[in-house]
Amino acid sequence: MSFIEFKNIRKAFGNNVIYTDLSLEIKKGETLTIIGGSGTGKSVMLKLLLCLLDPDAGEIYLDGVNLFNLSSREVIKMRKRFGMLFQGAALFDSMNVADNVSY
């Protein structure tokens, strides 16, 4: 079983298409590095995984559970399993100041 699975993810911001059909499977115990230039979608992928952004299409699973079927309380619990470190000081642009501080 996959630990993390992106299935047919589509994400765009207006005319700026980030993903048209992202599918990725990460098994438990695997180590994966995502590399790419600025603006290629690395942070978008993490924000999708943490439910900070919604995909335009597709599904994301964590331990077999579709993340976009979780309640707000379950999303908060799921986020506690992850950490995210930015290259420089940064805030989540999809969250307000209070949510950024509490995260």
C-alpha positions in Angstrom: 0.0 0.0 0.0 1.1 3.5 -0.7 1.9 6.0 2.0 1.2 9.0 -0.2 -0.5 8.9 -3.5 -1.3 11.7 -6.0 -3.8 10.5 -8.6 -4.4 12.5 -11.8 -3.9 15.9 -10.1 -4.7 19.0 -12.0 -3.9 22.4 -10.6 -3.9 25.8 -12.3 -3.9 29.4 -11.2 -5.8 31.1 -13.9 -4.0 30.4 -17.2 -0.9 29.3 -15.3 -1.2 25.5 -15.4 1.0 23.8 -12.7 -0.1 20.2 -13.2 -2.2 18.6 -15.9 -2.0 14.9 -14.8 0.3 14.5 -11.8 0.4 10.9 -10.5 2.9 9.9 -7.9 3.1 7.0 -5.5 5.4 6.9 -2.4 5.6 3.7 -0.4 6.2 3.6 3.3 9.9 3.7 4.1 10.8 5.3 0.8 12.8 8.6 0.7 12.0 11.0 -2.1 13.5 14.3 -3.2 11.6 16.7 -5.4 13.8 19.1 -7.2 13.2 21.7 -9.8 13.5 25.4 -10.7 11.6 28.2 -9.2 7.9 28.1 -10.1 7.8 24.5 -11.2 5.3 23.3 -8.6 7.3 21.9 -5.7 5.6 24.1 -3.0 2.2 23.6 -4.7 2.6 19.8 -4.3 3.3 20.2 -0.6 0.4 22.6 -0.2 -1.9 20.1 -1.9 -0.7 17.4 0.4 -1.3 19.5 3.5 -4.8 20.5 2.2 -3.7 24.2 2.1 -4.8 24.1 -1.6 -7.5 22.1 -3.3 -6.7 20.4 -6.6 -8.8 21.3 -9.6 -9.2 17.6 -10.3 -7.8 14.3 -9.0 -7.3 12.8 -5.5 -4.6 12.6 -2.9 -4.4 9.7 -0.4 -2.4 9.4 2.8 -2.3 5.8 4.2 -5.2 4.9 1.9 -7.4 7.8 3.0 -8.6 10.5 0.5 -7.5 13.7 2.1 -10.3 15.7 0.6 -12.9 13.6 2.4 -11.5 14.6 5.8 -13.3 17.0 8.2 -11.5 20.2 9.3 -10.6 18.5 12.6 -9.2 15.5 10.8 -7.1 17.7 8.5 -5.6 19.5 11.5 -4.7 16.1 13.0 -3.2 14.9 9.7 -1.1 18.1 9.4 0.6 17.3 12.7 2.3 14.3 11.0 4.2 16.7 8.7 6.8 19.4 8.9 7.6 22.0 6.3 10.7 24.1 6.2 11.0 26.9 3.7 14.3 28.0 2.0 13.8 31.5 3.5 11.4 33.0 5.9 8.0 32.6 4.4 4.3 32.4 5.2 1.6 30.3 3.6 0.0 32.7 1.2 -3.2 30.7 1.3 -3.6 31.3 5.1 -4.3 34.5 7.1 -1.8 35.7 9.7 -3.5 34.1 12.6 -3.5 30.7 10.9 0.1 31.1 9.8 1.1 31.8 13.4 -0.9 28.9 14.8 0.5 26.5 12.3 
